[in-house]
Amino acid sequence: MTDTEHPFARFVRILGKGKTGSRSLDREEAFESMRMILNGEAEPVQIGAFLMLLRVKEESHLELSGFVSAVRAKISPPAAPIPVDLDWSSYAGKKRQLPWYLLACFMLADQGIRIVMHGAGGHTAGRLYTEQVLAQLGIATATDWQQVSEQLDTTQFSFMPLQHFCPELQQIINLRSQLGLRSPVHTLSRLLNPLAAPCSMQSIFHPAYGHNHQQAALDLGQASAAVFKGEGGEIERRPEADCTVKRVENGKTFEEHWPRLLQGRQPQPEKLDPDQLIKVWRGSSEDNYGHNAIIGTAAIALCLLGKAKSQQEALTLATQYWQERNRDRI
């Protein structure tokens, strides 16, 4: 036992020193605290307290950008630059609707748009995660940057699980079952963009988080970003609801209002069967909700990528891309 204060204790104190004494971390403090966590320089009890204090307070955009910068510094970069058009994060999982966003990605990839998706699964019971769906679709996930590069060159799409490029962060996400709550790690992971793609798509669970994501993307120098509340927390437009998209474009921020594509609440499937994705992709089955989720999600991406100048043009182009999709992909 020692009376010497642990170096990480100051960060817990900053966040937890009562209603009048506590404050948010500045960007440098956020960077240093996350650096220490990733390097094993913080005790487990400190990490738990730190994450939950942040959760109660809600992380600021400066904290997010500091955390992300620390994680990026920890990630080993690929041996050679890998050209990517669109960064796509997937950390929530689905429990009400199938992951239609995957089909949106595939049809964009069929048009030569290089998409890197990264994510983590299994941290919340009862959800269907991207990695397990891809396995059921017969699509291999990448375990290193070389495989990412090869998959992009052959299919223009690659999914890299977080555990393979930042296992330290994956370990923190795995604390979900012990803490009983998601932590800010689930938020910052969406901002990682590990290959520095010029365009980044992010989803949020609650509209209030949109501003922080948008400002953090701006802080991090992201050239183009789109943030919106997606179905189940994934980057997937809910066709039965209006959608507010917070954008970052060349150092400026603004909002777009995308009106709903379907009227009235749509029924949920009795079970989430990935085989339905295959049937819809191949054209042997139709799903009105799924079709509109695919087209609506892809349309937002097309505007972000600069492929369309208006929402209607984006929806028309997305519909064209859907008709031109490679039905043998899956």
C-alpha positions as CSV (number, residue, x, y, z in Angstrom):
1,M,0.0,0.0,0.0
2,T,1.3,3.5,-0.9
3,D,0.3,7.0,-0.2
4,T,1.5,8.2,-3.6
5,E,-1.3,9.1,-5.9
6,H,-1.7,7.0,-9.1
7,P,-1.0,9.2,-12.2
8,F,-4.4,8.4,-13.7
9,A,-6.3,9.4,-10.6
10,R,-6.3,13.1,-11.6
11,F,-8.5,12.3,-14.6
12,V,-11.0,10.6,-12.4
13,R,-10.9,13.5,-10.0
14,I,-11.5,16.0,-12.8
15,L,-14.7,14.2,-13.9
16,G,-16.0,13.3,-10.4
17,K,-15.3,16.2,-8.1
18,G,-18.9,17.0,-7.4
19,K,-21.4,19.2,-9.1
20,T,-19.4,22.4,-8.7
21,G,-15.9,21.0,-8.8
22,S,-16.0,18.7,-11.8
23,R,-15.6,19.6,-15.4
24,S,-15.0,18.1,-18.8
25,L,-11.5,17.1,-19.9
26,D,-9.8,19.4,-22.5
27,R,-8.5,17.7,-25.6
28,E,-5.0,17.2,-24.3
29,E,-6.3,15.6,-21.1
30,A,-8.6,13.4,-23.1
31,F,-5.7,12.3,-25.3
32,E,-3.4,11.5,-22.3
33,S,-6.1,9.7,-20.4
34,M,-7.0,7.4,-23.3
35,R,-3.3,6.9,-24.1
36,M,-2.7,5.7,-20.6
37,I,-5.7,3.3,-20.7
38,L,-4.6,1.8,-24.0
39,N,-1.1,1.3,-22.8
40,G,-2.2,-0.5,-19.6
41,E,-1.2,2.4,-17.4
42,A,-4.6,2.7,-15.6
43,E,-6.0,0.2,-13.1
44,P,-9.3,-1.6,-13.9
45,V,-11.2,0.2,-11.1
46,Q,-10.0,3.5,-12.5
47,I,-11.1,2.6,-16.0
48,G,-14.6,1.6,-14.8
49,A,-15.0,4.8,-12.7
50,F,-13.7,7.0,-15.6
51,L,-16.0,5.5,-18.2
52,M,-19.1,5.7,-16.1
53,L,-18.4,9.3,-15.0
54,L,-18.1,10.2,-18.6
55,R,-21.3,8.3,-19.4
56,V,-23.3,10.2,-16.7
57,K,-21.8,13.6,-17.8
58,E,-21.9,12.8,-21.5
59,E,-18.7,13.3,-23.4
60,S,-17.9,16.6,-25.0
61,H,-16.7,16.9,-28.6
62,L,-13.2,17.9,-27.4
63,E,-13.1,14.7,-25.2
64,L,-14.2,12.7,-28.2
65,S,-11.6,14.2,-30.5
66,G,-8.9,13.7,-27.9
67,F,-9.8,10.1,-27.3
68,V,-10.0,9.3,-31.1
69,S,-6.6,10.9,-31.6
70,A,-5.1,8.7,-28.9
71,V,-6.6,5.6,-30.4
72,R,-5.3,6.5,-33.9
73,A,-1.8,7.0,-32.4
74,K,-2.1,3.4,-31.0
75,I,-3.2,1.8,-34.2
76,S,-0.5,0.4,-36.4
77,P,-0.9,1.8,-39.9
78,P,-0.8,-0.3,-43.0
79,A,2.6,-0.8,-44.7
80,A,1.4,1.3,-47.7
81,P,-1.5,3.7,-48.0
82,I,-4.8,2.0,-48.9
83,P,-7.1,4.2,-51.0
84,V,-10.6,4.4,-49.5
85,D,-13.6,6.4,-50.5
86,L,-15.9,5.9,-47.6
87,D,-15.4,5.0,-44.0
88,W,-18.4,3.1,-42.5
89,S,-18.7,2.3,-38.7
90,S,-20.8,-0.6,-37.4
91,Y,-20.9,-0.9,-33.6
92,A,-24.5,-1.1,-32.6
93,G,-26.0,-4.3,-34.0
94,K,-29.7,-4.9,-35.0
95,K,-32.6,-6.2,-33.0
96,R,-35.7,-4.8,-34.8
97,Q,-34.8,-4.9,-38.5
98,L,-32.3,-6.7,-40.7
99,P,-29.0,-4.9,-41.5
100,W,-30.2,-3.5,-44.8
101,Y,-27.3,-1.1,-44.7
102,L,-25.1,-4.0,-45.9
103,L,-27.0,-4.2,-49.2
104,A,-26.6,-0.4,-49.6
105,C,-22.9,-0.8,-49.2
106,F,-22.7,-3.7,-51.7
107,M,-24.6,-1.8,-54.4
108,L,-22.3,1.3,-53.9
109,A,-19.3,-1.0,-54.0
110,D,-20.6,-2.5,-57.3
111,Q,-20.2,1.1,-58.7
112,G,-16.5,1.2,-57.8
113,I,-16.9,3.1,-54.5
114,R,-14.3,1.7,-52.1
115,I,-15.9,1.2,-48.6
116,V,-14.1,0.1,-45.5
117,M,-16.4,-0.9,-42.6
118,H,-15.1,-1.5,-39.1
119,G,-17.0,-2.6,-36.0
120,A,-17.4,-4.8,-32.9
121,G,-20.0,-7.3,-32.0
122,G,-21.3,-9.5,-29.2
123,H,-21.2,-6.8,-26.5
124,T,-25.0,-6.6,-26.1
125,A,-27.2,-9.7,-26.0
126,G,-30.1,-10.1,-28.4
127,R,-28.5,-8.2,-31.3
128,L,-27.4,-9.2,-34.8
129,Y,-24.0,-7.9,-35.6
130,T,-22.4,-7.2,-38.9
131,E,-19.6,-9.7,-38.5
132,Q,-21.9,-12.6,-37.9
133,V,-24.2,-11.6,-40.8
134,L,-21.3,-11.3,-43.2
135,A,-20.3,-14.9,-42.2
136,Q,-23.8,-16.1,-43.0
137,L,-23.6,-14.3,-46.4
138,G,-20.4,-16.1,-47.2
139,I,-18.3,-12.9,-47.0
140,A,-14.9,-13.1,-45.3
141,T,-13.8,-10.4,-42.9
142,A,-10.3,-9.0,-42.9
143,T,-7.8,-9.8,-40.1
144,D,-5.1,-7.4,-41.3
145,W,-4.5,-4.4,-43.5
146,Q,-3.2,-6.6,-46.4
147,Q,-6.5,-8.4,-46.5
148,V,-8.4,-5.1,-46.4
149,S,-6.4,-3.9,-49.4
150,E,-6.9,-7.1,-51.4
151,Q,-10.7,-7.2,-50.7
152,L,-11.0,-3.5,-51.7
153,D,-9.2,-4.3,-55.0
154,T,-11.4,-7.2,-55.8
155,T,-14.9,-6.3,-54.4
156,Q,-14.5,-2.7,-53.3
157,F,-15.8,-3.6,-49.8
158,S,-14.0,-4.8,-46.7
159,F,-15.0,-5.3,-43.1
160,M,-12.3,-5.2,-40.4
161,P,-13.3,-6.1,-36.8
162,L,-12.0,-3.7,-34.2
163,Q,-10.2,-6.6,-32.3
164,H,-7.8,-6.9,-35.3
165,F,-6.6,-3.3,-35.4
166,C,-7.1,-2.1,-31.9
167,P,-7.6,-5.1,-29.5
168,E,-7.1,-2.7,-26.5
169,L,-10.3,-0.8,-27.4
170,Q,-12.2,-4.0,-28.0
171,Q,-11.4,-5.1,-24.5
172,I,-12.9,-1.9,-23.1
173,I,-16.1,-2.4,-25.2
174,N,-16.3,-5.9,-23.8
175,L,-16.8,-4.3,-20.3
176,R,-20.4,-3.6,-21.4
177,S,-21.6,-6.8,-19.8
178,Q,-19.9,-5.9,-16.5
179,L,-20.8,-2.3,-16.4
180,G,-24.4,-2.8,-17.6
181,L,-24.1,0.3,-19.8
182,R,-22.5,1.4,-23.1
183,S,-19.5,3.6,-22.5
184,P,-18.0,6.5,-24.5
185,V,-15.9,3.9,-26.3
186,H,-18.9,2.9,-28.3
187,T,-19.2,6.6,-29.4
188,L,-15.5,7.3,-30.2
189,S,-15.2,4.1,-32.2
190,R,-17.6,5.4,-34.8
191,L,-15.2,8.3,-35.4
192,L,-12.0,6.3,-35.8
193,N,-11.8,6.2,-39.6
194,P,-8.6,4.2,-39.4
195,L,-7.6,4.6,-43.0
196,A,-8.4,8.3,-43.2
197,A,-11.1,8.0,-45.8
198,P,-12.2,11.5,-47.1
199,C,-15.8,10.7,-46.4
200,S,-17.2,9.2,-43.2
201,M,-20.6,8.0,-42.2
202,Q,-21.7,7.8,-38.6
203,S,-24.8,6.8,-36.8
204,I,-26.1,7.8,-33.3
205,F,-28.6,6.3,-30.9
206,H,-30.0,9.7,-29.7
207,P,-30.4,12.9,-31.7
208,A,-28.7,14.9,-28.8
209,Y,-25.4,13.1,-29.6
210,G,-25.4,14.4,-33.2
211,H,-23.9,17.8,-32.4
212,N,-20.9,16.2,-30.6
213,H,-20.2,13.8,-33.4
214,Q,-20.4,16.6,-35.9
215,Q,-18.1,18.9,-33.9
216,A,-15.7,16.1,-33.2
217,A,-15.4,15.3,-36.9
218,L,-14.7,18.9,-37.5
219,D,-12.1,19.0,-34.7
220,L,-10.4,15.9,-36.2
221,G,-10.2,17.6,-39.7
222,Q,-12.6,15.1,-41.4
223,A,-13.1,16.5,-44.9
224,S,-16.7,15.2,-45.3
225,A,-18.9,13.5,-42.7
226,A,-22.6,12.7,-42.3
227,V,-24.1,11.9,-38.9
228,F,-27.7,10.8,-38.3
229,K,-29.9,8.7,-36.0
230,G,-29.9,5.4,-37.7
231,E,-32.2,2.4,-37.2
232,G,-31.0,0.6,-34.0
233,G,-27.9,2.8,-33.9
234,E,-26.5,1.5,-37.2
235,I,-25.9,3.7,-40.3
236,E,-29.3,2.9,-41.8
237,R,-32.0,5.3,-42.6
238,R,-35.4,4.6,-41.2
239,P,-37.8,5.1,-44.2
240,E,-40.8,5.6,-42.0
241,A,-39.3,8.6,-40.2
242,D,-37.9,12.0,-41.2
243,C,-34.1,12.1,-41.0
244,T,-31.9,15.0,-39.9
245,V,-28.4,14.6,-41.2
246,K,-25.6,16.7,-39.7
247,R,-22.9,17.3,-42.2
248,V,-19.3,18.4,-42.2
249,E,-18.0,19.6,-45.5
250,N,-14.6,21.3,-46.0
251,G,-14.5,22.9,-42.5
252,K,-18.1,23.9,-42.4
253,T,-21.1,22.4,-40.6
254,F,-24.7,22.3,-41.7
255,E,-27.9,20.2,-41.5
256,E,-30.0,18.5,-44.1
257,H,-33.6,17.4,-43.6
258,W,-34.6,14.2,-45.5
259,P,-38.3,13.5,-45.5
260,R,-39.7,10.1,-44.7
261,L,-40.0,7.6,-47.6
262,L,-42.9,5.6,-46.2
263,Q,-46.0,6.7,-44.3
264,G,-47.1,5.0,-41.1
265,R,-45.2,2.7,-38.8
266,Q,-44.0,-0.4,-40.7
267,P,-44.3,-3.9,-39.2
268,Q,-41.2,-5.6,-37.8
269,P,-40.2,-9.1,-38.9
270,E,-41.0,-12.0,-36.5
271,K,-37.3,-12.9,-36.7
272,L,-34.2,-11.5,-38.2
273,D,-33.2,-14.0,-40.9
274,P,-30.1,-13.0,-43.0
275,D,-31.3,-15.3,-45.8
276,Q,-33.9,-12.6,-46.5
277,L,-31.1,-10.3,-47.4
278,I,-29.8,-12.8,-50.0
279,K,-33.3,-13.2,-51.4
280,V,-33.9,-9.5,-51.7
281,W,-30.4,-8.9,-53.2
282,R,-31.0,-11.6,-55.8
283,G,-34.5,-10.4,-56.6
284,S,-36.3,-13.6,-55.5
285,S,-38.1,-11.8,-52.7
286,E,-39.4,-8.2,-52.2
287,D,-39.4,-6.2,-49.0
288,N,-40.8,-2.7,-49.2
289,Y,-39.3,-1.6,-45.9
290,G,-35.9,-3.0,-46.8
291,H,-35.9,-1.6,-50.3
292,N,-36.6,1.9,-49.0
293,A,-34.0,1.5,-46.2
294,I,-31.4,0.5,-48.8
295,I,-32.2,3.3,-51.3
296,G,-32.6,5.9,-48.5
297,T,-29.3,5.0,-46.9
298,A,-27.4,4.9,-50.2
299,A,-28.8,8.3,-51.2
300,I,-27.3,10.0,-48.1
301,A,-24.0,8.4,-48.9
302,L,-24.1,9.5,-52.5
303,C,-24.7,13.2,-51.5
304,L,-21.8,12.9,-49.0
305,L,-19.6,11.5,-51.8
306,G,-20.5,14.3,-54.1
307,K,-22.1,11.9,-56.6
308,A,-25.5,13.8,-56.4
309,K,-26.3,17.5,-56.0
310,S,-29.8,17.1,-54.6
311,Q,-31.8,14.6,-52.5
312,Q,-34.0,13.7,-55.5
313,E,-31.0,13.2,-57.7
314,A,-29.4,11.0,-55.0
315,L,-32.6,8.9,-54.7
316,T,-32.8,8.5,-58.4
317,L,-29.2,7.5,-58.7
318,A,-29.5,5.0,-55.8
319,T,-32.4,3.4,-57.5
320,Q,-30.4,3.1,-60.7
321,Y,-27.5,1.6,-58.8
322,W,-29.9,-0.9,-57.2
323,Q,-31.1,-2.0,-60.6
324,E,-27.6,-2.4,-61.8
325,R,-26.3,-4.4,-58.8
326,N,-24.3,-7.6,-59.3
327,R,-26.8,-10.2,-58.1
328,D,-24.1,-12.8,-57.9
329,R,-22.2,-10.9,-55.2
330,I,-23.9,-12.8,-52.5
